[in-house]
Amino acid sequence: MKLPFGLRASLSLSMVGLAVLVAVLAIGVHLALAVQATVQASAERSRALAHQTAWLATRATRAPSVPTVAAIRGDRALQALFASAVAGDPTVLDLAIVDRSGNVVVHSQGLDVGETSERRPDIQALEEGNVFKQGARLLGPSRAYEARIPMTSGGQPFGEVRVGVSTALMKTALLESLRAGLWVTAVALLLAILVALISAEFLSRRVRAMTTGLERLRGGDFDYRVEVDGRDELSVLASSINALGERLEGLRRRAAAGELDQGELLDAAGEASAWARVASGLTHELADPLNGAGLHLGLLRAKLKDAPEDALHYLDVVAQEFERLKTVVERFRRFSQQGELRPDWLDLPVLLEQEVQRARRRASAGIEIRLDVERAPDRFWGDGSLLRQALTNLIANAVQAMPEGGCVTVQAERREGQVAVTVRDEGPGIPAELQRQVFDFYFTTKPEGSGIGLAVVKNVVKLHKGRVHLHSAPGQGTEVVIELPESKLEPVGAA
């Protein structure tokens, strides 16, 4: 038996989505760190270059017989520094020494002496703010900033050294530094997706093996054994299925020989209950990581409000697949928990009225739900929670069978020591060849169905030691009747 496509797709998409999410986060963190590093490194280098230039210019003006401008322009050390500064730093745009009026003394771009040099924003303005603001300045329209250091001549203020940096040059340097990191991330992402797909296929294959084992046991093939691989929850579940098969095979042989007693039947039922507890533990182990991952995914989605539309779309797809997987796990958890009955005296008409009212609120226009409890007993001994779940599933199936509207009738009555609850619809009916399968686990004729609803109904009825009947014909609607044994009313003494 194959797993439903939805579960296989959910496993694959969830794992691949996590791999993509990790890769996107890695790229985001790497980009943020690279932006900060590029801005900080450029600012530090420009200030260091400005300090070095100011020191050399101040030293060149110490000769009293040489005018300051001539001394600065004629200093060979400064000439060499101006020649190498722009070529040695990929983010430096220009280097200049200006006097107190802002007129050029020497400029790396060849501006004439005395020409006015435009003052640009201080480089500290580029460093301000968080990484997002820095990234916006760096990756936005090209703009120039400068580091400024004052200098003196003969102990008196003379002007300042200006080192200009360009965001266009910084962006080029940033992209160069990111290129290698992006290649590594891309390769890692491909490997992660490959591993995720292999892991999803491996896990779904093991779950398919469990489902096949249960189907073979249900069909009476008690000699079939599920392969046990490892010591995790799935392996424990496989061992439980194998042990149950061995037990049932032994019971069948002893029953054929007339040696079977009631005690062994109870032991077999106990093993089935133990399997249900193992399955419940498995769903619990799956639910916790899914809930945690879903929570962090929501937090990430809230923090990335300004992310590109494509990235938000992928996050939404991953979130939807998480919800689908959580729904499947929750349905399986509920099914596995139905191994123990917790009966109590309950008011059956009130219970039915509450469920019908709830169904009426959810039903679409054109759907009428009628209730008849005139012949129902007032008190009933049963598990109210399980009966509510079974009734909810029956009414939901009846409503879904009439997408264009119709009437659903819910009726309860006492019949010769039993209580019969009937749910009847006016839908198209169920073909005769499918009627024997509708209560099977994972069998469904609906595109969006899970195949769990009617299986839950059958299990609830069995736990109450009752029976379920299906009556349907094409074009005549469907009627499901659950017959539950009625316990005697407990005696009530008068005070």
N, C-alpha and C positions, 0 to 999 in steps of 0.2 A: 504493500500500500504506500502511496506517495503522500508526502506532507502537502497541505494546502499551499498553493503558490504564494499566498500572502505572507505566510510565516517565513518561507525561504527568502522571498524578496525583502522582507523586513530585516532578517538577519544580515543579508548581504549589504543592503543599502545602509543599515545602521553602522556596520563595521567600516564600510568604505567612507561613509559620511564622517565617522570619527577620524579616519586617516586624513581625509581632506581638511577637516577642521583643525587637526594638529598641524598640518602643513601650513594652513593659512595663518594660524597663530605664530608658527615659527617664522614665517616670512614677515609678519607684522612686527614681531619683536626684533628680528634682524634689521628691518628697515628703520625702526625707531632708534635702535642703538647706532646704526650707521649714520643717521641724520645727526644725532647728538655728537658722535665722534667727529664727523666732518666739520660741523660748525665750530666745535671746541678746538680742533686741531688747526683750522684755518685762523681762528682768532689768536691762538697762542703764537703761531708762526709769524703772523703779521705784526703782533706787538714786539716779538723778539727781533724781527727785522727792523722795526722802527727804532728800538733801543740801540741796536748795533749801528744803524745809520747816524743817529743823533750823537753817539759817542765818537764816531770817526769824524763827523763834521765839527764837533766841538774841539777835538784835538787838532784838526787842520787849521783852525782860526787862532791858534796860540801865537803864531808868528806875528809880532807887532808891526812889521814893515810891510806886510801884504794885506790888501783890503779883504774883508771877510768874504765877499762874493767870489772874488778871484781865487782866494785860498780854497774855498769849497769846491769850485769847479775844476781847479787844477790838481786836487789831491788824487793820486793814483789809486789809493786804497778805496776811496769812494767811487771812482770810475769803475773799478773792477766789481765792486758790490752792485752798482747800478746795472752793469752789464749782465751779471749772473742772477740777480734777484728774481726777475720775472721768469727766466728760463728754469730756475731751480725750484720754483713753487708753482704747481699747476693752478692754484686758486688766486694768485696775486695778479691784479690787473695792471697796476702801475706803482711807481715809487717816486716821491717828490720831496724836495726841501723848499719851503716857502718862507718869506720874511713875515714880519708882524702884520703887514698889510695884505697878506695872502698872495703876494706876487711871487712868481716862480724864480727860484735861484738855479735849480737843476731839476730836470724831469726825465724819467725813463722813457717817456713817449716822445721826447724831442720838442717839448714846448719851449718857446723862446724866453729868454731871461726878461723878467718884468711883466710877462703876461699873467693875468689873473687866473688862479686855479680855483675852480668851483669847490666849495666846501660840501662834503657829502655826510650822510648820517654816520654817527659813530658805530663802530662794530659791536659795541655793547648792546645796541638796539637789536642786532641779529641774534644775540645770545639770550635775550629776555624771553620769558614765557616757557610753557611746557613744550614737549616734543612735537605736539600737533601744530602749535604756532610756528615753531622753527621749521617744521616740514613744509607748512604753507608758504613761508617766505622763501624757502630754498627751492621748492618745486613750482612756485608761481612765476609771475612775470619777472624777467631779469632786472636786477637792481644792484647798484654798487654801494658798498660801505667802506669805511676806512678807519684804520688805527692811527691815532695822532699822539705824538710825543713832543713836548716842547724842547727847544735847544737854546743854548746860550753862546755868546761870542764875547770873549774878554770878560767873563763874569756877568755880563748883562744879557737880558732876554733878547733873542734875535728873531725867532720864528718857531717853526715846528716842522717835524718830519711827518709826512703822510704816506701811509701804505694802503693802497686801495685794493679791495677784494671784490670779486664779482660772483653773484649767486649763480649765474650761468656756468662759470668755470667750476664752481663748487658742485653744481648738479652733475656736470660731466664726470668729475672725480668720484661723486657718490655712485653714479651708475656703473662706473668701472669697478668700484669696490663691491657692488652688489652682484655683478655678473657671475662671479665664481660661486657666491653663496646661493644664488638662484638655481644654478645648475645642480649643485649638491642637493638642494631642497627638492628639485624636480625628480631627481633620481631616487631620493629617499621616499617621496610620495608614491612613485610608481611601485617601489618595492613594498611600501606599506599597504597599498591597494591590493597588490598581488597576495600578500600574506593574509589580508582581511578576507578576500574572496575564498582563499583556500581554507581558512579557519571557519568561515560561514558554511562552506560546503561540507567540511568535516563534521561540524556540529549538527547540521541538518541531516546528514547521513546517519549519525548515531541516533538522533531522535526518530528518524524513519525506521531504524532497526527496532526501537522500542515499540513504535506503533504497529509494525508488522508482527512482532511477537504477541502483542495483545490481540490483534486480529486473528492470528492463528489459534490462540487459546480460545477465543470466543467461538471460532468455528469448530472446536473440538479436537484440534491437532495438538494434543498435550505433549507430544514427543519433540516439538519444535523448541530449540534453545536459542536465546539471544547471545551474541558474542559479548563477552565481558572484557573491556579494555581499560585499565587504569583503576584508580581508587576514588574517583570523584563521584558526585551525586548521580550522574547518569550510569556509572558502573554499578552503584548500589541499587539503582532502579532495575538495571538489567539482571542483577543477581536475584532480586526479589521476584521478577517475572519468571526466571528459570526455576526458582524454588517453588513458586506457585504451580508451574506446569508439572513439575515432578510430583507434587502433592496431588494434583488433580488426576494425573495419570494413574497414580497408585490407588486413588479412590475409585476410579473407573474400573480398574482390574478387580478390586475387592468387591465392588458392587456387582460385577458380572458373576463373581463366585458366591455371592450371597453372604459375604462376611462383613459388610459395612454397617457401622453403628452410628447413632446420632452424634456421639461425641466427636468423631472424626470430621463429620460435616461441620460442626462448630469450629473445629481447629482450622479447617479450610477457609471458613468465613473470616476467622481471625487473621489469617495470612493475607487475605484480600484487603482487610482493614489496614494491616501493616503497610501494604503497598500504597494505599491511599495516603498514609502519613508520610511515606518517603516522597511521593509525588508532591505533597503539600510543601515539604521542606525544599524540594527542588525549585518550585515556583517562588518560594520565599527568597532563596538565594539569587534567583534571576531578577526578582522585583526590586530588591534593594539597589543593585548597581544601576538598573534602568532609571529608578527614581532619582538617584544622585546625578547621573549623567544628564537627565532631562533638566534638573534644577540648574546645573552649571551651564547648560546650553541656553536656558532662559536668561541667566545673568549675562552671558556673553552677548546674546541678542540685544539686551538692553543697553550694553556698553557700546555697541557698534551701530548706533542709530544713524551716524553719518557715513557709514560704509557704502561702497558702490552697490547698485541695485542687484547686480549679479551675485555678489557675495551674500546679500540679504536673502535672495531667492534660494540659494543653496542651503542656508541656515534654516529657512522655513521648511524645505523639503526634508532635511534631517530631522527637524522637530516633529513633522507629521509622521515620519516612519517610526520615530520613538513612541509616539502615542499609539500607533497601530500595534507595535510589538508589546507595549504595556497592556493594551486591551486583550491581546491573545493570552498573555501570561495571567492576567486577572481572571479571565474566563476559565482557564485551566485550573487556577487555584480554587475558584468556587466549585468547580466540578469535583476536584479531589477532596474537598472538605465535606462532601456529602456522604461520608462513610459512617457517620454517627448521628443517631436520632436523639433529639432533646425534646420529648413530648411534654405537653402540659394541657390542661383544660382551657379551651379557647371558645370564644363566641363566633361560630362559623358564619352566620349571616353578616355580622359586623365586619369580619375579615373580608368577605366577598364584596361587600359594599365599598369598603375602603379601596380595594384594588380596582374595582370598576370605576370609581370616581377618579382615581389616578389615571387610568387608561383614557377616560373621557377628556381629561385636560390635555393629554398628549396627542389625541387623535386629530387628524386633519378634518377639514370641512367635508361633509358628505358621509361621514361615518357615524352611525348610531349604535350605541352599546346598551342593550337591555339586560336587566337583572331580574330573576325570578327565584326567590328564596322562601316562598310561602310554605313549602313542604319540607324545608330543611330543618334539621335538629338545631336547637339553640346552642347546645354544648357539644364539643367534639374533642376527643383525646388525640392530639397530634402535634407535630412540630410546626408552629405558626410561621417561622422564618422560611422553612423549605416549601411549605404550601403556598406562601405568597410568591416565592420565586417561580414555582411551577405554574401558578395561575397567570402571573405576569407574562411568562413565555408563551402560554397558550393564547392569551388575548392578543399579544403582539403579532403572533403568526397569523391569527385570524384577520386582524386589521391589514397586515401587509398583503394578504391574499386578495384584497379588494382595493386596488389603487384608485379606482374610479368611484368608490363609495359603496355603501351597503350597510347591512345590519348585522351586528354580532350579538348573539344571545348567550348569556351565562345563566345556567340553571343549576340548582342544587336541590336534591330530594332524598328522602330516606327510602331504601329499597331492601326489605327483608334482611335486616341486620347489617346493612351496608349503607354508606352515603355515596351517592353518585353525583359528581360535578360534571356538567356538560358545557362545552364551549362550541358553538355552532356559527359558521359564517356562510355567506352567500357568494363565495368566490367561484373560480372556474373548476374547483375540484382537483383531485390528485389521480393521475393514471394508475390503473390497477397494478401494473408491473413495478411501480415505485412505492406502493403503500407499505410493503414489508420492510423497506429501508429507512423510512422517514425518522424512526427513533434511533437509528445507528449514529454513533459518535462520528462527527466530521462529515456526515452526509447532508447535503443541502442542494436545492434546486435554484437558489437565489444567487445572483452575481455577487452580492455583497454579504451573503450569509456566512456564518461561522460553522454551522453544523453542530452546534452545541445545545441550542435551546430545547429541542424535543428530547435529546438524550438526557438532559437534566430532568425533564418531566418524568421520563421513564424511571430514572434512578430514584427520584423522590417517592414515586408510587411504590416501588419495590421496598424501600425502607419502611414504608407504612404497611407492608404486607398486603398491598392491593394489586389491582390489575388496571391496565389501560387499553382502551379499544378505539379503533379508528374506523369511521364509516365515511366513505367519500365516493362520488361518481362524477365523471366529467360533466360540467355544466350544472351540477346540483349542489355545489358547495361541499364543505367538509365538517364533520362532527367528531370531536374527540371527547370520549367519556372516561373519566377516571373513577374507579370504584374502590373505596377505602372502607375497611372493616370498622364498624362502629362499636366502641367500647361502651360497657354499661356505665350508667351514671353512678358516681360514688355516693353512698348514702349520706344524707344530711340530717343531723339530729336537731330536734327543737329544744330551745332553751327552756 
